């Protein structure tokens, strides 16, 4: 009688561990994997605070992803995301590709800094990401068949990515300027991975590329606007302080 009771208790404990501890263990593994792959893609340390998985609902949530600046720029964060989440279409798990309807990226943040050679930190990260795209694991782009002897990875497609409340900081301190922050407009991208989908590594790289490129385009445009405004203001100050008076006295002679 005692032995069956012990067996029943052991089974119950095991079920509790699997039910509650399983998602936690998978989340930790996903966190470690994201940090490792992120560092490989960008060539800088990448940190993730937490990855939460709800296996019953098919929900995935990532909080506080952060990339530090490349070497040669100010110490600090170059790119970060406060929260990223999505729901898997559970019925698609039985087929291929696995389908994700919407990926929501909330409170992304980026700091754009230009060094003395007029090269931006986000440009460096995007170039590294593009280079990693061309030389990734045995040339695997997520398309085609898997090499012989290698297990074929599941493919995933994302119908839409929505990026909201992105804060961009322009760091102009290298040229005697200041830091200025502003919120970017909402951004959407559709059909990531096409109809056939991409393997997880390639899908993550493509989503990172889309996010970074969108932020970079806005950063370059706004940086140039502020540089022009700063030059115009300095020119007007020079005219008003001395050069302007000489011009006025010169014109009075005519």
Secondary structure by P-SEA (a helix, b strand, c coil): caaaaaaaaaaaaaaaaaacaaaaaaaaaaaaaaaaaaaaacccbbbbcccccccccbbbbbcccccccccccccccccccccccccccccccccccccccbbbbcbbbbbbbbccccccaaaaaaaaaaaaaacccccccccccccccccbbbbbbbcbbbbcbbbbbbbcccccbbbbbbbbcbbbbccccccccccaaaaaaaaaaaaaaaaaaaaaaaaaaaaaaaaaaaaaaaaaccaaaaaaaaaaac
